[in-house]
């Protein structure tokens, strides 16, 4: 087995002193080497497969070069893999390892995990949740740099990174209004949390900006799943003046809207336009037609939160204890079309009530 390359081997290949190699590889800000010398050292290290001794570096910098991402159930959901990826990529680019801890919402396990992480001298922690809500940051993290991710801290003192729920909802309503829709309804989560409040504010603000009526009867709350979306949409579609477009709190509720439209013999988007929220890949692309939706920016949130955390860990600055809002982009597919003429009847009767949605072609 080949011997592990040492710093003197890199120095010999690069034609510099070992101390120069150490300065270049372990202290990127060192003025001791020119740009050309740095390039030679990095090329020599790559060709030899040399990796700096992280333990030695940690002793010098008093850092372990590790960060923790502590979550409730986020790591076991199909929705937030990009959040973890964004955090990991930002940590890796800075030379840090990201350690993921999934507690399953178990407080005792969380306390044990935090004690173990503190014993391992992690340099900072991201405290993340599966969905945007208010959380209490565990006391075990006191004294450690912490950024709350996809949640808001119950008490002051911690920066957080969250999606811009209000602006995302405004984007959804703007898209529908831009296609001529005047009666735009909202099927909303029955739970009162930051996401529901922000999206409702955005819905109402954009209606006002577009000069559209903010009719309380066009906002129906229900469970934030397919069954809840179906129930809420049926209530809306059975009104004397039903909406021509429905904005759904999330993609799961949007599935219920599709089923309600099918039961009432309405085509999407010819008779009813639909916009969701989240951009869940297991839903949006598989519906027929594909669901136009506002994406939760998981990757960007994970990346931004890690950058904030590193700023404090590296001592450059202490992030202000405020919320950093990350934009939610619109993903256009096929569920939004022009509004019907006021005199044109909805297309009903082609689908029998209760008939399942047509299967999507996999050509």
Secondary structure, DSSP 8 states (H G I E B T S, - for coil): ------HHHHHHHHTS-HHHHHHHHH-TT-TTS-HHHHHHHHHHHHHHT----HHHHHHHHT---EEEEEESSGGGSSS-HHHHHHHHHHHHHTT-EEEEEE-TT-HHHHHHHHHHHHHTT-SEEEEE-SSS-EE---GGGTTSEEEEESSEESSSS-EEEEE-HHHHHHHHHHHHHHTT---EEEEEESS-SHHHHHHHHHHHHHHHHTT----GGGEEEE-SSHHHHHHHHHHHHTSTT--SEEEESSHHHHHHHHHHHHHTT--TTTT-EEEEEE--HHHHTTSSS--EEEE--HHHHHHHHHHHHHHHHTTS----SSEEEE---EE--SS------TTS----SSS-TT---------
